[in-house]
Amino acid sequence: MDEGDHTPRADGGIDPDDGDESDHSSDSEDSSPSRSSTPDADGFAVEGSETDESEDEDPEAEDPDIEDPDIEDFDPDAPTETGGDNSTEADPTTPTEADPTTPTEADSGGLSESDPDTGLNVEDGTSHDTPDVESIDSDADTPSISTDARPETAGLDNGGRDRSSPDVDFDGVVLDDDDEDNQGLFDDLLSGEPIFENKEVLRPSYTPHELPHRNDQINRMATILVSALRGETPSNILIYGKTGTGKTASAKFVSQELESTSQKYDVPCEVEYINCEVTDTQYRVLAQLANTFIEENQAVIADRLERLETLRGDATDAEDTAGRDAAAALADTEFDSVDEIDERIETLEDDADEMEEVPMTGWPTDRVYSTFFEAVDYHERVVVIMLDEIDKLVEKSGDDTLYNLSRMNSELDRSRISIMGISNDLKFTDFLDPRVKSSLGEEEIVFPPYDANQLRDILQHRADTAFKPDALTDDVIPLCAAFAAQEHGDARRALDLLRTAGELAERSQAEIVAEKHVRQAQDKIELDRVVEVVRTLPTQSKIVLFAVILLEKNGVHNINTGEVFNIYKRLCEEIDADVLTQRRVTDLISELDMLGIVNAVVVSKGRYGRTKEMGLSVPVEETEAVLLSDSRLGDIENAQPFVQARFDN
């Protein structure tokens, strides 16, 4: 064979035995005992290494199926070389001097990369000493050639130590679960002592077991609804009062007492609560009520079926085992035979199959109404329907719902319905049909605002349960009550203020809630309210407000409507929005004034007429940030240079 001619191997590599003679030892007898192929720790045959004669004479050296005992004695600290996938490692028994005919790191200037297809050195084209394919037995006990399974030498950069060892250092990173200094994100926040015992007590959704200063209203509701426990139809009730005066809490408290008493005396009476600010159309109200009663009816049917199956089984067992007549076993029941029980079971199963839940959209309103009517009248009961924020329902869909509900009792056979409406608007009944107004407002209860002393009692009553002992200074509750009383006597606002103050104190890891936390909470709640109001403004109102902000930021005081309108037009052009008339912009300014965002006053200019002069009543930077968060107004900030140019002119 010509020099440099390589014989292809079965795996596509080059047989090193037929390669260039320069790749081998000067000894022409490659198969002599002094030239053995000894598998190293990885299962590779190390070519060209000088071995002892004792190893050459050992018959086990010729058998590839016998593991080399040197594998167990492999020194992990011995120097190793890597050369790609077919890298060779020095045998620890061989001298440290490299074979002069073997390519070394010094000869190639470092570790050379090899071509995976030819086995040639990428730089000089020489062949690596690669084990012959025929010398590798796939069924042998020697380790696989794959570098993925090299337990003794995996991770050569770690001194050849096994990564599965428990004391391995991963790139210098120490993973110690017992390190107390390694604090997580929430560890610092949890390190302090909690101030709250039960924070949920301070939320508006909580219904307390006692409502201070509302005994008169609660007793009046109870005297009206007590007729439901006698199986009679209670009068309809309308409850009025401003926000935070205890209307909903008192109504829910009475409802819970009513249901618990009905269970005590085994009277079918229940209360269904609907928030009309969420469920604000006739279809949704009727669908929600219908589905609620359908679910209850199915539970009643399931309970009756279970009792009938038990009764049927007892009668059948008595007839089969005791020899008694089934009619005698059913003497104390309403049934005379097993066939009657079967008929009743079949009827109940048919009723359950016919009860179809109402989808939240898609049905005609009259079908929804008839389904609700059948569901509520399936068995005998008295139902009190509590409609919170009832004015929202009337405002959205008119008084048809109230008319239908108030007239249902004349059509029902087994059930009775009473309506309890709760509203913040004292005048919403002025827009009702006279017939609805007369039937709905049979009883009216007004909840007056709380004064500071009453708010103090309410807060103290809740704080005893919400906070840990001695968590409040003496001036916290009076200050919260004073802040809430100076607005509308809003107990909900007072509770929010107390809860927010406690949260701020807990975040700062303070041990007690102090006056400064209440004042911080007051500022935070006020800012949150402004942010919510500004965020929900219509787009045109936001543009008008942004025009006012730009004028104030550029040093303009006593801003008039003409200046606002000029900037407003340029902002509309900037974001390609419709431009309203100046009269309409003036109306939008009045709405912003009513919301408390701007403070506008009408000023007379003598013979030049009258105009509105205004200024912002909210923080400039926070309000501007809320406006710019609107995707429609995202690029409106680029219009600011036009504002400056206007004043230069």
N, C-alpha and C positions, 0 to 999 in steps of 0.2 A: 504494500500500500504506500502511496506517495506520502511524503512528509507533510503534515498539516491536514491530511484528509481525516475527517471524523466520521465515525460510523453512527448513524442515528439510533437512538435508544427507543424503547417501546413507549416512553412517555414524551417523546419529542425532544429529549435532551441529547447530549453527546456522550458516548461511551468513553470514559477517560482512559481505558486501557488501550484504545486505538488512536488516541490523540497525538498531539505533538510531543515528541520525545523531551522537549524542553520542559514539559510540565511534570516530568517524572524524575525519579532519582537516576543518577548516572549509571547505577547498576542495571545492566540490561536484563537480568533475571528478576522480573517483577514478582514472580510467584515463589521466590526463594523464601525459606523460613524467616529470614531476617526482615521480610517485608510483609507483615501481617495486617489484616484489616480488623481492627478491634472496635466493637461498638462502644461508643462513649455513653454518658448518662442520658443523652437524648435519643439514643438508638442510631446515631450516625456512625459509619465506619470511618475511622481516622486513617487516611492513607499516608504512607511515607514516613511513619514514625518508627524510630528505632525501639525494638523490644528486646527483653531478655530472652536467652535461649530457653529458659524454663517455661516461658510463655509459649514459645514456638513448639515445644515438645508436648505441651498440654493438649490432649485431643479435644477438650471443650472449646478451645479457641477456634476450631474449625466448624463448630456447630452453632449456627445462628439462633437456634431455639433455646440455648442455655444462656441465661442472663450473666453478664459479666459481674463478678463479685466486687469489682471496683466501683460499681454504681452505688453500693451502700456506703462505701468509704469515701465517696466524693467530697472533696474539700470545697465548701461554698465560697471560701475566700480565694481560691485559686484564680489567677488571671484568665479571662476568657476573651474570645474574639467573636464578633458577629459579622456575618457577611451575607445578609439577606436571609431568604428562606432556607438556603442550604449552607448555613454557617457551620463552621467546625470549631470545636473547642479542644484545647490542649489536654492531652492525657496527663493526669497528675503524676504518673510514673515515669514519664519521658523527661529527658533533660530539658533545661530551659533554653538551650541553644536551638534555634530554628534550623530546619533542614535548608541547606543553601540553595537547593533547587526549588523550594516551595515559595510562592509569592508571599511576601510579608508586607506588613503595614508600612515598613520603611521603604520597600521597593515601589509601592504604588502611591506613596504620599498620603496614606490613610486607607480606610476600609473602602474597597471598591464595590460598586453595585454590579450585579450580574443580571443578565438578560434572562427572564424566566422561561423563555421559549427555547433558547439555544444553550444556556448554561455558560455563555462566554462572558468574560470580563468586558464591561461596557467601555472601559477606557482603552485597553490594549488588545482585546480580542482573544486573550488566552483563556483556556478552559480551567474551571475550578476542579478540585479533586472531589468529585461527586460520587456517591456510592452507586454501584451498578444496580439497575432495577432488579436483575435476577437474584442479587444477593439479599433482597428484602422479601421476606415471607409475610404475606398479609395475615396469615393465621398464627404467626409467631407471637411469643409472649413479650417480645421486645416492645418498647414504647413506640407510638405512632410517629411518623415523620412530621406530622402537623405541629407547628409551633404553638398551637393553641393548647396542647396538652403536654406541657413541660413543667411538671411539679417541682423538680429539683432546681431548675435554673430559670424559672419564670421571673421576670422583672430583674434583668441583669443590672439595671441602674441602681437597684437596691442591694447590691452585693450578692446577687444570685440567690436571695432568700425567697422562700415561698410566701406569696401574698396571702395565702389562706392561714398562715401562722397567726396566732392571736396577738403576738407582740410586734407585728410589722408596723413600721412607721410609714404612712402614706404621704410621700413627698413632704415629710416634715410636719404634717398636720397631726396634732394630738387630739384624738377623740376620747374625751374623758367625761363619762356621764356624771361623775361625782364632783365635777368642778363647780363649786358654788359661785364663782365669779362670773360664769357664763350666763348672763341674764337675758331672757327673751324679751320680745316686744311688750308683753303684758305683765311681765314679772314685777317691774317697778310700779306699775299702776295698782297691782294687787298687794303690794307690800304694806301699804298703809291700812290702818284700821277703818272699816266701813262706818259710815255715819248713819245710814238708813237701816231700819229693821224690816220695813215692808214699804217700798216706794209706791207700789200700786195703790195704796190707800189715798195718795195725793192726786191721782188721775181722775179726770171727769167721768170716766166709764165705771168707776167704783161706786157701788150702791151700799152705803153704810147701814148698820143695824139701827142707827138712831140719827135723826135729823133735827138738830137744835133749831128752835125758833120757827118750826113749820108744823107744829102740832095741830094748830087750828085748821090749816088746809088739809092735812092728812086725815083728821077726824071727819071733816066734811066729805071727803071722797069716800071714806069708809061707810058713812051712813047712806050714801047714794048706792054703792055697789053691794051692800049687804043683801039686797033683794035677790041677787044672783044665787046666793046660797040657799034661798028658799025656792029656787026653780022659777022665779019670775024674771021679767025683762027689766034690767036697770035703766034708768034715764040716761040719755046721752049727756056727756060732760065736755065743756070747753074750758081749757085752762090757759090763762094769759099771764104774761110776765116778761120782763126783759131778760136778756141773756145772763145766766149765772145766778138766777134767783131760786133755784132748786125745784123747778117744775118737773123736769124729767126724772130726777132722782126721787122725788116724792111719789110720782106716779108709779115708778118701778117698784118702790118699796111697798106701796099699797097692793100692787099686782102680785108680788111674791107672797104677801100675807093672805091674799084672796085665794091663790092656788093651794097654798099649804093648808088653809082651813077647809077648802073643798075636799081635799084628800082625807082630812081628818074625819069629816062627816060623810064621806063617800058620796059627794055630790058632783056630777059632771060639770065642772066649770073651768075655763081656761082663758088666758090672756095672750093675744098675739100682738107683737110689737113690730111696727114698720116705720122706718125713717124715711119720710117723704122727700127729704133733700136728695136721697139716693134713688129711691123708688118713686119717681115723680110723674108717672102717667097712669091712666086708668087701667090700661092693659097690664102693666107691670104689677100694680097693686093687686088686681084680681088674680093674676097668674101666681104670684107669690103666696097669696092666701089659699088658692085652690091646691097648689102642690103641698102646702103644709098640712092641710086637712086630708088630702089623699094619703100622705105618708102615715098620718095618725090612724086613718081608717084601715089601712093595710095591716098595721100593727094590731088593731083590735080584731080584725078578721083572723089573723094568725093565732091570736090567743084563744078565740072561740073555737077554731078548728082543732087546736090542741086539746081543749077540754072535751069536745065532742068525740074525738078519736079515743080518748081515755074512757069516756062513758060507753062508747060502743064496744071497746075491748072488754070492759067489765061485764056488760050484758052478755056478750058472746061466751066468755069464760064461764059465767054462771050457768048458761044453758048446756054447755058441752061437758063440763066437769062435775058440777053439782046436781045436774039433772033438773034444775029449776027452770021455770018458764021465763023467757026474756022479759015478758010484760011485768012479771012480778019483780024482776030485778030493776025495772024502770019505774016502779010505783011512785017513788018519791021525786020523780023528774017530770018535766013537761012533755015527755015523749011516751007513747004507748007501745012502740015497737022499734026494732032496729032499722026497719025500712024508713021510718020517719027521720031517724038520725042521719041515714044516708042521704035522704032528700035535702036535709038542712046543710049537710056538708057540701053537697053539689051546688046548692044555691050560693053559699059563701064563696066557693071557689070561682063561680061565675062572676060574682060581684068583684072579686079581686082582679080577675082578668079584664073586666070592663073599665077599671079605673086607670085611665091614661093620664100621665103627667102632662101639664100644659107647657109647651116650649115658650121661651122668653120672647119670641116673636113669630109671626107667621099665621096665627089663627085669627079669624074674625072676632071682634069684641063680643058679639052676642054668644058665640060658642064658648068663649072663655068664661063669660058670666054664667051660662047654664052649667058648665062644669064645676065652677065654684059653688053654685047653688046646690047641686046634687051632693057635692062633697061635704059641705057644712051641715046638710040636713040628713046625713046618712044615719046618724043615731042621735039620741036626745042629749043635749048639752046647752049650756049658756056660754056664749063667746063674747069677750070684751076685746074689741079691735082698737089698739092704741096707735094713733097716727101722729107721730112726732113731726114737728115742722109742717103742720097741715096747710099752712098758708102757701108753702112752696108747691104743693099739689094743686091747689086752686089756681095759683098763678100760672102753672105750666099747662094744665089740661082742663081748667074750668071746674064746675061743681057737679059734673055728671056722676063722678064716682060717689061723692057724698050723697047725692040724690038717690042713687041705686041702693047704697048700703042702708040709708035711713028708711027706705021703703020695703026692705026685704022681709021684715017681721010679719007683714000681712000675708006673705006667700009661703013662709016656712011652716012645716007641719010638726017637726020634732025639736028644732033648735030655736034659740033666741039670740039676737045680736044686739050689742050695745057699742056705741062709738065714743071713744075718749080722744078728743083732739087737743093738741098742745101747740101753741103759737107764740111767737115773739111780737107779732103785729096785733095791736089791740083793735085795729079797724078792718081786719081782713074780712069780717062778716058783712061789711058794707057792700061788698061786691058779689055776695051770694044771692041766689034766687030766693025770694021771700018764703017760698014753701020749704026750701032746704034750711033756711035760717031758723024758721020756727020749729022744725023738728030736730035740728041738730043742737041748737043752743038751749036745750031744756034746763040745763044747770050750768052756771058759769062760776069759775073760781079764779080769783086774781092773786098773784104772788107779788107782793111789793119788794123793792130792793132791800138789801141788808144795809144796816148802818155799821159803823166801825166797831162798836161793841159786840154786835151779833157776829160779825166776821171774825173777831178775835176768839169768840167762843167756838166757832166752827173750826178754825185753824188749830186751836188748842186740843179740841176733841180728836182731830185727825193726827196731829203731831204726836200725841201720846202713843199711837199705834205705829206711825210711820218711822219715827226716829228712835235711836237708842237713848237710854237715859242720859240726861245732862248733855245732850248734843247741841242744844240751842242756848244762846245767851238770852237774857231776859227781854232784850229790846227787839228781837227778831220778829216775833209774832205780832206785836203792836205795830211795827213798821210795815209789815206786809198788809195788815188790815187797813192801815191808814192809806197806803198807796191804792188799794182796791176801792176803798170807800169814796175817795175823792173823785173817782170817775163815775161808775154807775152802781156801786154796791155789788160788784160782780164777785161771787164766791169762787167761781171758776178761775177768774184772774188771780185771786188771792192764793188759791191752791197752786196754780202754775208758778207764781212768784216764789212761794215757799219751797216748792220742789226744785226749781231752777237754782235757788240760792244754795240748797243742800248739795246739788250736783257740782256747782262751782267750788264749793268748799272741799268736796271730796276729790275733785280733780287737782286742786292745789295741795292735797294731802294735809289739809288742816284738820285739827282734832275736833273743833266745834264750828258751828255756823254762827257767824257774827254779822253785825250791821253792815259792814262793807260788802259782804256777799249778797245781801239783799239789794243794795244799791247797784251792784254789778248786774244782778239778775234783772232789775228794773230796766237798765239800759239795754241789756241783751234782748229782752222780750219786746221792747219798743222797736229796736232795730229789726228784729225778725218780723214784726208786724208790718213795718214799712216795706221790707223786702218782699213780703208776700203780696201786698197791695200793688206795688209797682210791677211785680212779675206778671200779674194777671190783668194788667191794663190792656186795652185794645191797641193795635199798632199805631193808629193815628194819635192817640193820646200819648203814647211813648215818644213819638217824634216831637210833639209839642213840648213835652217835659224835657227832652234832650235839648231843644232850642233854648229853654230857660236856663238849663245847666251851662250851656256854652256861653251865654251872655254873662252869667255870674262869674264864671271862671275867667272871663276876659275883663273883669273889673267894672261891669255895668251894674249900677244900683238903680232902684226904683224902675224896674223894667216895665215898659208899657206894652200893650197888645200889638201895636204896630211893629215894634222891634221884634217881638216874638214871631209875628207872621212873616216878616222878611226872612228871618233865619229858617223858619219852618219850610218855606218854599224851596230854599236851596237844599235843605236836607232831603226833601221829597225828590228833587231832581237827582240827588246823589244816589239814592237807592231805588229810583224808578218807581216811586209810589204816587198815587193820585193826590192832587193838591185840592184841599177843601177851601171853601170861601172863608174870608176873614171873620164873618159872623159865626160860622160853624166853629172856627178855631177859638173864638171868644167863649162859646158854649163849653168847649172842651176844657178851657182854663177854669171855668166856673166849676166843672165837675172835679178837677184836680183840687180846687180850693175846698170843695165840700168833703173830699177824702182826707184833707189835712196835709196834702203833699206840698202845696204852695199856699202862700198867704196873699190873697188878692183883695185890694180895696179900690173902690171907685173914687177917682180924683177929678175935680172940676178944673178945666183949663180956661175958664172964662169964655171969651168969644170963640175959642178954638174947640169948645165942646168938652165932653167928659171922656175919660179913658180909665182903664184899669191898670194900676201899678201893682207889681207883685214881686215876691221873693220866695226862695225855697224855704220850706219848713222841715226839711229832712237833710241828713248828711249828704254832701255832694258826691264824694268819692264812692261811697257804698251804693248810692242810687245810680250813678253812672255805670258802675260795674254790672248792676242788675240789667240795665238797659242794653249794654253791649253783649250780654250773654244771649240775647235774642238773636236767632240765626238770621232773621230778616234785617236786623239793624247791625249786623256784625261789622260792616264796612263803613258805618256812618261816622266813625271817628276820623276818617280821612277828610271829612268836610270841615274840620276845624280851621284850616288856613283861610277858608272863605269868610269865616266869621271875623278874623282879624282884618282881612282886606276891606270888609264892610266899614269898619271903624276908621281905617286909614283914609277912606274916601270921604 
